[in-house]
C-alpha cells in the first residue's frame, strides 16, 4: 500500500536519503526545505516541497495543512531537521541554548501536534523522530545538543504511551555518526570559548572536524532501516543505527545499571516502613 510521508529537512543528509528511498518504492513524499533552490531540486526528484522553518509555529501549521491538502493524508511524519551546538555547557549563551531547543525540540513538537488530529481521527499513523545516540549517551563538548535530544526522547516516549491506544506508533531513531555532512553543514560552534575547557570538552569539535567525510554509518542504509520500522506491525520504541551508536548506548546503559546496583541500599533507605513498596 502506498504511504504518504512528511519529512523535515530533505535538502541533504539523512532526510534526503529517507525521501529518496520512499519515492523509489512508489510512496508519496512531502519534504521541507529552507530555500527555494532546494525546493526546486526536491520536486525534480518527484517529491512535493514545502519551504518551511520548523521554528515558526504558524508556518508549521500552514505547511502541514498544505501537505494534507496536496496528498489527502499524512501516514508517516519524520522529524529529521535539526543541528548540533558544539561547546562546553558553561560556554553556551542562553540565546544559543534557546535556538538549539527551538529547532531540535519545539520544532518537532509543533510538527507532531499539527499531524496528530488527523492521525487520531483515522486511528492510524506513524511518528518517527530522528534523535541521536547523544540522546541516550552524553559526549563532553556537546551538552546542549545532548540535552535537546534527551528532551525529545523523553517527550516522545511519553507521547508513545499516550497515543498507543489510538493506533498511532512512535519510534525514536538514534543514529551514530552518519556520512551526511552533519559535521560541516549542521554544526554550530559556541561564539565564546573559555580556555579552561580546551581539554576534554574540546574533543567533540576536533573529532567532528577530523572525521568529517569518514563517519562509519551509510545514510542510504540507514534510510532503508527506517523504512523497515515504518512498515513494521510492532516497531521498536528505540532504534539504534550504527555500531558506534550500539557501543555508546551500551556503555551508558551499563553505567546506569552499575550506579543503580551500587547504591540500591541507600535508594531504599528513605521509605516509610509501612509504605506501599514495603516488603
N, C-alpha and C positions, 0 to 999 in steps of 0.2 A: 504494500500500500504506500502510495506517495505521501511523504511527510512534508510539512511546511516548517521551515526554520527561521528564527530571528537570531542573528549572530552579531554581537557588537565587536567592532574593531577588525574589519575584514580587509583592510588595505595591505596587510602583510602578516607575517608570522603565523602563529597557530590558528588565529581566526580565519585567515585566508585559506589555510590548508583544510580546516573543517568544512568551510564553504565549498571548496573545490571537490572534496570527497562526496559531500551531499549532492552537489549538482551532477557529479559523474554518474551517480546511480539513479538520476531522474527526479530527485526531490526538488522542491521549490525553496529558494533561499532569499531572504531579505537580509541585507548586511548593512551595518552602519559604518560610515567613514567620516572624516573631519573635513575633507577638501573635495572640491568639485572634480579635479582630475582623477582622484581615486574613485569617485562615484562613476565616472565615465568608464574607467578601466574595469570596474567590477561588473557593470552592466554588459560590457563586451564579452565577459565570461559567461553570461547567461543569468546572472543574478539581478535582483531588484535592489538598488542602492538607496539608502537614506543618509543624507548629510545631517549628522546629529552629534551634539556634545552631551555625553551621558550625565554631566553635572548640571544640566539645565532641565529642571523638573517639568516645566511646561512643554518644552520641546520633546522630552521623552514621551509624555502622554500623547502629544500630537503625532509623534513618529509611530508609536505602537498602533494608534487608531488608523493611521495611513497604511501601515503594514497589513492590518486586518482587513482593511477595505480592498487592498490590492489582491490579497491571497484568499480571503474568506475566513481564515483562521490561522492561529499560530499553535502548532503542535509542540514545538521544542524551542525554548529560549536558551541561548548560550551567552552567559555573561562572561565575555572574554576581555573586553577593553580594560586596560589598566597600565600602570607603570610602577617602577620601583624607586624609592628615595633612598639614597646611599649616604651614610654618615652616622656618627655616634648619636645616641639618643639626646645627649645634652647639647649637641651641636645644632640639631634641627630647630629652626624657628617655629613658633606656633602657626604662622601662616603656611609654612611648608608642610606641617603636620595636617592642618585643615585641608589643604589641597590634595594631599595623599588620600585622606579619608573620603573626601568628596568624590574622587574618581574610583577608588577601589572598594568602597563600602556603600556610600549613599547612592552613587550611580546605579550599581546593580540592584539595590533595594528599590529604587524608583522604577527600574525596568520590570522587576518581578511583580511589584504592586500593580503596574499597568496591564500585565498579561493575565494576572490571576482571576479577575472577574469572569472572563470568557472561559478560562480553563475550568473554573468551578461550575459554571453553567453546564459545560459539557461533561463534567466529571471525568476529565482526561487532560493530560498534558505532562510535559517533562521540563524541568528547570535544571540546567547544567551550569554550574559555576566553576570557572577556571580559577582556582585559588593558587596554591603553591605548596611545595613541601615546607616552605617557610611559614606556612600557616599551621604547621604541626611541629616543626623543629626550628629554633631560633638560630640566627647567624650574626655574630658580632659585626657591627657596622651597618646593619640593615634593620634596626629595631623598629622604626616607624613603619616600614614596609611590612615586617613580620606582624606587627600589631594590627595593621589593616587586614591582612589575610586571616589572622586569628579571629578578628571580629566578623569577617564574612563567613568563616567556618561556623562560629557559634550561632550567628543569626540564621543561617540556612539549615543547620542541623535541627534547630528548633522548628523552623518552618516545615521541614520534612515531617516531623511528628504531627504538626497541626493540619497538614493537608493530606496525610496518608489515607484517611477515611473518605476523602473526596476524589480519590482516583488519580491524584497528582503525585508524581515521583520527583524527588530532588536528589541530585548527585553532585558532590564536590570532587572535582578532579584536581589532584595535586601533582603537577609535573616537577621534575628536577630541571636540570639545565637542558634546554632545547636549542638547537642551532637555528634560531629565528631572527637574530639581530636584536634581541631584547637588551643585551648588554650595551648596545650602542644607542638605538633609537628609542627605547622605552625605559631609559635610566636617567634619573636626575640626581645630581650631587648637591649636598648641602652647600649653601652660599658661604657660610662662615665655618672655618675649621679651628680646632683647639689643639695645640701642639701635644698636649698630654695624651691625646688619642691617636698619635701617629704610629702606634704599635698594632696590637691585635685588631682594634676597631677599624684600622685602615686596610686590613687584608681583603675585605669584601670588594672594595673598589679595585685593588690591584689584581685580584683573581679574575674578576669580571673582564678587566682590560686584557689580561694575559690569555684568557681562554676564549675570547670573542672569536667566533667562527669555528671553534673546535669543541663546542659543547657536545656531550655524549648522546643526547636524545635527538631522534629524527622526527621532525614535526609532522611529516606526512604519515609516518607510522602511528604517531600519537593521535592524529585525526581519525585514522581507521579504528583505533581503540575506542575513541569517544563515540563513533558511530555504533560500535558494538554495544556499549552500555545504553545508548539512546534506544536501541531496539530490544534490549533485554526485558523480559517479563518482570524480573525481580532484580533491578540494578542495585549496585552497592551504594551505600551512603558515601563511602570514600573510595576513590580510585587513584592509587599512586601510579605515576608514569615515569619509568626510568630506574636504572639500577641505583643511581645516586639518591633518588627520592626514597627508594626502599631502604637504603642504608641509613640515611639520616633520620627518617621517621622511626626506624627500628631503634636507633640509639636513643632518641627522645623517649620512646615508649619504655625502654629498659630503664632509663634514668628515673622516670616517674615511678615505675614499679619498685625500684630499689628504695626510693625515698618512702613510699607507702609502707613497704615491709619493715624498713629500719626504724621507723617512727610510729609504728602501729600502736604500741602500748601507750605512748603519750597521746596519740589521737583519741584513744578510747578512754583516757583518764578523766575527761571533762564532763561525762554524762552523769545525770542523777541515777542513783541505783534503782529507782522504780520507773525509769524512762521506758519508752516504747521499744527500744532496742536492747533492753537489758536481757541478759541470758536467763 
